[in-house]
């Protein structure tokens, strides 16, 4: 299974405090109609940190069932508790997801040796492709390219990385050390095009929640070698990249979808709605892009 192009880190719609299955299924269908290349349920953008285990499992299953094999489903399955990560990854496989997105353990701050041991333990128990998620801004740990190269050799399930350091030098070193067969995906919208320009396969995107067609077109152009078109789309999207992180993700993305009439805004504490001035800035960016 290849994970490439524009892959949406899906928000999770809520209604009255519960997962809104009807809205989620309709949202997934719209994403596919818009030409998206893959979907990630239960990532950070899906508010996985506030989902119960039962909700997490249900959201992944809803996504896989609605997609019906039309695009790859990469299920969020990581944890800072290795035993828990094994359980969630097993469930992703049981749900027939195409792969598991596994964040490096957060809060614990493991060493590089600890990171290898964590992923090796999961690999010994679950045979499903792993995309490792490196986001030091949320975890306080940076998975080094040298460590990732060791993991690739020792853990067959490790087939790629969502690289969210925002450091193109690190991305370049990952590709150098792990080879071009390793699936490197940007974890930051602004570095999607630069990552693909140096050998990456695509992006796991927040902005594609509300601009999937344009993000998919940008990735298609970049991967086809049409950098002129890709650059034009990248700069059209750039104001949306900034707007999507005007406050903590996924609040701006969910607010954008509310403004577009997709579903009502509802987030779980400790997330709260946008400050009024930021809501206006987001609306201005969406209007300029022709989305509202």
C-alpha positions in Angstrom: 0.0 0.0 0.0 1.4 3.4 -1.0 0.4 6.5 0.9 0.9 9.5 -1.3 -0.6 12.8 -2.4 -3.0 14.8 -0.3 -4.1 12.9 2.8 -6.6 14.6 5.0 -6.2 14.4 8.8 -9.9 14.3 9.4 -11.7 16.4 12.0 -14.2 14.4 14.0 -17.7 16.0 14.0 -19.5 16.1 17.3 -23.2 16.8 18.2 -24.3 17.3 21.8 -21.1 15.8 23.0 -21.2 12.6 20.9 -19.6 11.6 17.6 -21.9 12.6 14.8 -21.8 9.6 12.6 -24.1 11.0 9.9 -22.1 14.2 9.5 -18.8 12.2 9.5 -20.0 9.9 6.8 -21.2 12.8 4.7 -17.9 14.6 5.2 -15.8 11.5 4.2 -17.9 11.2 1.0 -17.4 14.9 0.2 -13.6 14.5 0.7 -13.5 11.6 -1.8 -15.7 13.5 -4.3 -13.3 16.4 -4.1 -10.4 14.1 -5.2 -8.5 13.6 -1.9 -5.9 10.8 -2.1 -6.2 9.4 1.4 -7.8 9.8 4.9 -6.6 9.8 8.5 -9.2 9.2 11.1 -8.3 9.8 14.8 -5.2 11.8 14.3 -4.4 14.9 16.4 -6.8 16.9 14.1 -9.5 14.3 15.0 -9.2 15.2 18.7 -8.0 11.7 19.4 -6.7 12.9 22.8 -10.3 13.4 24.0 -11.9 10.3 22.4 -12.6 7.3 24.6 -11.1 4.0 23.4 -14.6 2.9 22.2 -15.1 6.2 20.3 -11.7 5.9 18.7 -12.4 2.4 17.5 -15.8 3.4 16.2 -14.5 6.4 14.3 -11.9 4.3 12.5 -14.6 1.7 11.6 -17.0 4.3 10.3 -14.2 5.7 8.1 -13.2 2.4 6.7 -16.8 1.4 6.1 -17.6 4.6 4.3 -14.5 4.6 2.2 -15.0 1.1 1.0 -11.4 0.8 -0.4 -11.7 3.9 -2.7 -8.7 5.6 -1.0 -6.3 4.4 1.6 -7.2 4.8 5.3 -4.4 5.5 7.7 -5.8 5.1 11.2 -4.4 7.1 14.1 -3.2 4.5 16.5 -0.4 5.9 18.7 0.0 6.4 22.4 2.7 7.2 24.9 1.8 3.9 26.6 3.3 1.1 24.5 0.8 -1.5 25.7 -2.0 0.9 24.8 -0.4 1.6 21.4 -0.3 -2.1 20.7 -4.0 -2.5 21.5 -5.1 0.5 19.4 -2.9 -0.7 16.5 -4.4 -4.2 16.7 -7.8 -2.6 16.5 -6.8 -0.6 13.4 -5.8 -3.8 11.7 -9.0 -5.6 12.8 -11.0 -2.6 11.4 -9.2 -3.3 8.0 -7.4 0.1 7.9 -4.7 0.2 5.3 -2.1 1.4 7.8 -1.5 2.9 11.2 -0.3 6.4 12.0 1.8 6.0 15.1 3.0 9.1 17.0 6.2 9.0 19.0 5.5 8.7 22.7 4.7 12.1 24.2 5.2 13.4 27.7 7.5 10.4 28.7 10.3 11.9 26.6 12.0 8.5 25.7 15.5 8.3 24.4 16.2 7.4 20.8 16.8 3.8 22.1 13.4 4.0 23.8 11.8 5.1 20.6 13.2 2.1 18.7 12.1 -0.3 21.5 8.6 1.2 21.5 8.0 0.7 17.8 9.7 -2.7 17.8 7.3 -3.9 20.5 4.3 -2.8 18.4 5.8 -4.4 15.3 6.3 -7.7 17.1 2.6 -7.8 17.9 0.9 -6.3 14.9 1.6 -6.7 11.2 0.2 -3.6 9.5 2.1 -0.9 7.7 3.3 1.9 10.1 3.7 5.5 9.3 5.6 7.0 12.2 4.5 10.5 13.2 7.3 12.8 14.3 6.0 16.1 15.8 8.4 17.4 18.5 6.2 20.5 19.0 3.6 18.3 20.6 5.7 15.4 22.0 9.0 17.1 23.2 10.9 14.3 21.4 12.5 14.5 18.0 12.9 11.1 16.2 16.3 11.6 14.5 16.8 10.5 10.8 19.6 8.1 12.0 17.2 6.5 14.4 14.5 6.2 11.8 17.0 4.4 9.4 17.7 1.8 12.2 13.9 1.4 12.7 13.4 0.8 8.9 16.0 -2.0 9.0 14.8 -3.6 12.2 11.0 -3.2 12.0 9.5 -4.3 8.6 6.2 -2.5 9.4 7.9 0.9 9.4 7.3 2.0 5.8 7.2 5.8 6.2 7.0 8.9 8.3 4.8 11.9 8.8 7.6 14.5 9.4 6.2 17.5 11.2 9.4 19.2 12.4 9.1 21.9 9.7 12.8 21.3 9.1 13.6 20.6 5.5 17.1 19.6 6.4 15.8 16.8 8.5 13.4 15.8 5.8 16.3 15.6 3.4 18.3 13.5 5.8 15.4 11.1 6.3 15.2 10.5 2.5 19.0 10.2 2.3 19.3 7.7 5.1 16.1 5.7 4.5 16.0 5.7 0.7 13.5 6.8 -1.9 11.3 3.7 -1.3 10.6 5.1 2.2 7.3 7.1 2.2 8.0 10.6 3.6 4.9 12.7 4.1 5.0 16.3 5.3 3.1 16.9 8.5 2.9 20.6 8.0 0.8 22.2 5.3 3.4 24.9 4.4 6.2 22.4 3.9 4.1 20.0 1.7 5.4 21.3 -1.6 9.0 21.7 -0.5 8.9 18.2 0.9 7.7 16.7 -2.4 10.2 18.8 -4.3 13.1 16.9 -2.5 11.6 13.5 -2.8 8.6 13.3 -0.4 5.4 11.5 -1.4 2.8 14.0 -0.2 1.3 15.6 2.9 -1.0 14.7 5.7 -3.0 17.9 5.7 -5.2 20.0 8.0 -6.1 22.5 5.3 -7.5 19.8 3.0 -10.3 19.4 5.6 -11.9 22.5 4.0 -9.9 22.9 0.7 -9.5 19.2 -0.5 -9.7 19.8 -4.2 -7.0 22.5 -4.3 -4.7 20.6 -2.0 -5.1 17.4 -4.1 -4.4 19.4 -7.3 -1.3 20.9 -5.8 0.0 17.4 -4.8 -0.9 15.9 -8.2 1.1 18.7 -10.0 4.1 18.4 -7.7 4.3 14.6 -8.0 3.9 14.9 -11.8 6.9 17.3 -11.9 4.8 20.3 -12.8 6.4 22.7 -10.3 5.0 25.8 -12.1 1.5 24.7 -11.4 2.3 23.3 -8.0 3.9 26.5 -6.9 1.0 28.6 -8.1 -1.4 26.4 -6.1 0.9 26.4 -3.1 0.8 30.2 -3.0 -2.9 30.3 -3.5 -3.2 28.0 -0.5 -0.7 29.8 1.7 -3.2 32.2 3.3 -5.3 29.2 4.3 -2.2 27.5 5.8 -1.8 30.5 8.1 -5.5 30.7 8.9 -5.7 27.0 9.8 -3.3 27.6 12.7 -4.5 31.0 13.8 -5.3 29.2 17.0 -4.7 25.6 18.1 -5.7 22.9 15.5 -8.4 21.7 14.9 -10.5 24.6 16.1 -9.8 26.8 13.0 -10.5 23.8 10.6 -13.8 23.0 12.4 -14.8 26.6 12.3 -14.0 26.8 8.6 -16.2 23.8 8.0 -19.0 25.4 10.0 -18.7 28.6 8.0 -18.9 26.4 4.8 -22.1 24.8 6.1 -20.7 21.3 6.5 -21.6 20.8 10.1 -22.0 22.8 13.3 -18.9 23.7 15.3 -18.4 21.6 18.4 -15.1 20.9 20.0 -14.2 19.1 23.3 -12.5 20.8 26.2 -9.8 21.8 26.6 -10.4 23.1 23.0 -12.6 26.2 22.9 -14.1 28.2 20.0 -12.0 30.8 18.3 -11.6 34.3 19.7 -13.9 36.7 17.9 -11.1 38.6 16.2 -9.5 35.4 14.9 -12.9 34.1 13.7 -13.2 37.2 11.5 -9.6 36.7 10.2 -10.4 33.1 9.3 -13.7 34.2 7.6 -11.8 36.8 5.5 -9.2 34.2 4.4 -12.0 31.7 3.4 -13.8 34.4 1.5 -10.7 35.4 -0.4 -10.3 31.8 -1.4 -13.9 31.6 -2.6 -14.8 29.0 0.0 -17.6 31.1 1.7 
